[in-house]
Amino acid sequence: MQASGRRLGMRTTASILYKDEGLFRFWKGAQVMASGCVPAHTSYFLAYEHLKRYLDFDNTSLNFSATLFIGSTTTLVHDLFITPADGKFNSAL
């Protein structure tokens, strides 16, 4: 769209993509992202629930250290999956 000499809007671009490859063109690459995002998000929520249970965290009062530990650990676990997957997927596309 940026390199085109024409002014292309969303409808015009969608029409061009549809004419070129059909309806499945809009889902191109979705399975690649899903194969990285599904395990990353699954590990995030599993780590969150297990750490809450392990630390006996019940959300009734603010416990800064437990909140910090749970949040940083779950983010780290998530990023352990998504960061290598993101690099691999971007090079494949």
C-alpha positions in Angstrom: 0.0 0.0 0.0 2.8 2.4 0.8 4.8 1.7 -2.4 1.8 2.0 -4.6 1.3 5.2 -6.6 -2.4 5.0 -6.0 -4.3 5.9 -2.9 -5.5 2.6 -1.5 -8.1 2.3 1.2 -9.1 -0.7 3.3 -11.9 -1.8 0.9 -9.8 -1.4 -2.2 -6.9 -3.4 -0.7 -9.3 -6.1 0.6 -10.8 -6.4 -2.8 -7.4 -6.7 -4.5 -6.3 -9.4 -2.0 -9.6 -11.3 -2.4 -9.3 -11.3 -6.2 -5.7 -12.4 -6.1 -6.0 -15.4 -3.7 -9.5 -15.7 -2.5 -10.9 -15.7 1.0 -8.0 -17.7 2.5 -5.6 -14.8 1.8 -6.9 -13.0 4.9 -5.9 -16.0 7.1 -2.4 -16.4 5.6 0.1 -16.7 8.4 -2.5 -17.2 11.2 -1.5 -20.8 11.8 2.1 -19.8 12.2 1.3 -17.3 14.9 -1.1 -19.6 16.6 1.6 -22.3 16.8 3.7 -19.9 18.9 1.0 -18.0 20.8 -1.0 -21.0 22.0 2.0 -22.6 23.9 3.2 -19.2 25.2 -0.2 -18.2 26.6 -0.9 -21.7 27.9 2.4 -21.7 29.8 1.6 -18.2 31.1 -1.7 -19.1 32.7 -0.5 -22.5 34.0 2.5 -20.8 35.7 0.1 -18.1 37.1 -2.3 -20.6 38.6 0.4 -22.9 40.0 2.3 -20.0 41.6 -0.9 -18.6 43.1 -1.6 -21.9 44.7 2.0 -22.5 45.7 2.2 -19.1 47.4 -1.3 -19.3 48.8 -2.2 -16.0 47.1 -5.9 -15.2 47.3 -6.2 -11.6 46.0 -7.9 -10.4 49.2 -5.1 -8.1 50.2 -2.1 -6.5 48.4 1.0 -8.6 48.8 3.6 -6.7 46.8 6.4 -9.3 46.8 4.1 -12.2 45.9 2.4 -10.1 43.1 5.8 -9.0 41.8 7.2 -12.6 41.8 4.1 -14.1 40.2 3.9 -11.4 37.5 7.6 -11.5 36.6 7.8 -15.3 36.6 4.7 -15.7 34.4 6.0 -13.1 32.0 9.4 -14.8 31.8 7.8 -18.2 31.2 5.6 -16.7 28.4 8.6 -15.0 26.8 10.6 -18.2 26.8 8.1 -19.6 24.3 7.2 -16.5 22.3 10.5 -14.8 21.7 12.3 -17.7 19.8 9.0 -18.4 18.0 8.6 -14.8 17.0 12.1 -14.7 15.5 11.6 -18.0 13.6 8.2 -16.9 12.3 9.3 -13.5 11.1 12.2 -15.1 9.1 9.8 -17.6 7.6 7.3 -15.0 6.4 
